[in-house]
Amino acid sequence: MSDSLAVAVYGAAGALGKEVRVGLEGSELDIEKLVAVGGVASTADTIPWHGKQIAVIAPPELVPGSVDVAILAAPAHVAAAETARLRAHDVLVVDLSGGATIDGAPLPVVWPPVAREALERHPGGFALPCAAASTLAPVLAAITGTGLRGGQVDVVELAAATDAGQKGSEALSRQTVGLLSYQLVDAAPFSDSLAFNVLSLDADDDAARAARTEREVRELVPGVARCRATTLRIPVFLGTVVVVTARFPGQTPDAVAIAAALDEHPDLNLVEDTLSLRDAGDSDVVLVTRPVIDGDTVRVFAAADPLHRIGTRVAMTLELVANEDLW
């Protein structure tokens, strides 16, 4: 493959797609051409790229042979539909949706520096984890790095409006202004007004998110035997908070060793005082509290800006692929 790359970003006009574009622009990758691919919900005709506006095209308009890499920051059903035709033209697929498969199998999940081994044996593509898993992985990797194994992990994820994409952020803004003006508001895309509320997900949606989170966490952190997650939406514009309770049956977690491991991990920032979701905005690392130990159980809170982190990690991972010739 040549040093210059042609890259397609699916969902380029969305909240995650924007962060992917920012990450690519700030990277050392030699990107000769960027193709912005929208979707049925996209209303943007153009998006900015290196100081210029480039056109947004629909997925059927993309000619697979014209690009080297396709980044799927799009809904899972779009990723699933597009992967086969991309791979038929040897396009490297980077899946951010959890929906892409090759030969019927999900793409291997990577998250440098927690786990990158799959890059050396990928089948023509790899995936990056979802918001919850990308926040949990470094925390659990640090905890299990102290020698603990067989973790039984329970997680409550508090997800911001942007977890539902750009439309989620716009809806929260409209709802907040509307309610403060004593007006009726449209709940969409949420089940009810998110402004001034905490919302649970539809049972099927919550189960699907939980299944993806567990699969990705267990793939990234071998010391975890089980990970059960549930998600609540909270009325903030960006970020994710996870409340982590990890039980290690028959073992005695060491608070000092775990705190040291959290402090030393390159993907974490140990917070001594109050954990603030605001401080996590645009941060490349996860903010995490000191552990609380209760018998065989470890409890921590962590906050992150997962869209920003995933966007920058896409660029970092592609730099690894390019520098080490892992196409």
Secondary structure as GFF3:
##gff-version 3
##sequence-region A 1 327
A	DSSP	beta_strand	5	10	.	.	.	ID=ss1
A	DSSP	alpha_helix	15	25	.	.	.	ID=ss2
A	DSSP	beta_strand	31	37	.	.	.	ID=ss3
A	DSSP	beta_strand	46	49	.	.	.	ID=ss4
A	DSSP	beta_strand	52	57	.	.	.	ID=ss5
A	DSSP	three_ten_helix	59	61	.	.	.	ID=ss6
A	DSSP	three_ten_helix	64	66	.	.	.	ID=ss7
A	DSSP	beta_strand	69	72	.	.	.	ID=ss8
A	DSSP	alpha_helix	76	87	.	.	.	ID=ss9
A	DSSP	beta_strand	92	95	.	.	.	ID=ss10
A	DSSP	beta_strand	101	102	.	.	.	ID=ss11
A	DSSP	beta_strand	105	106	.	.	.	ID=ss12
A	DSSP	three_ten_helix	117	120	.	.	.	ID=ss13
A	DSSP	beta_strand	125	127	.	.	.	ID=ss14
A	DSSP	alpha_helix	131	144	.	.	.	ID=ss15
A	DSSP	beta_strand	151	159	.	.	.	ID=ss16
A	DSSP	three_ten_helix	161	164	.	.	.	ID=ss17
A	DSSP	alpha_helix	166	180	.	.	.	ID=ss18
A	DSSP	beta_strand	199	200	.	.	.	ID=ss19
A	DSSP	alpha_helix	203	220	.	.	.	ID=ss20
A	DSSP	beta_strand	224	233	.	.	.	ID=ss21
A	DSSP	beta_strand	240	247	.	.	.	ID=ss22
A	DSSP	alpha_helix	255	264	.	.	.	ID=ss23
A	DSSP	beta_strand	268	271	.	.	.	ID=ss24
A	DSSP	alpha_helix	277	280	.	.	.	ID=ss25
A	DSSP	beta_strand	286	289	.	.	.	ID=ss26
A	DSSP	beta_strand	292	294	.	.	.	ID=ss27
A	DSSP	beta_strand	297	304	.	.	.	ID=ss28
A	DSSP	alpha_helix	306	323	.	.	.	ID=ss29
###
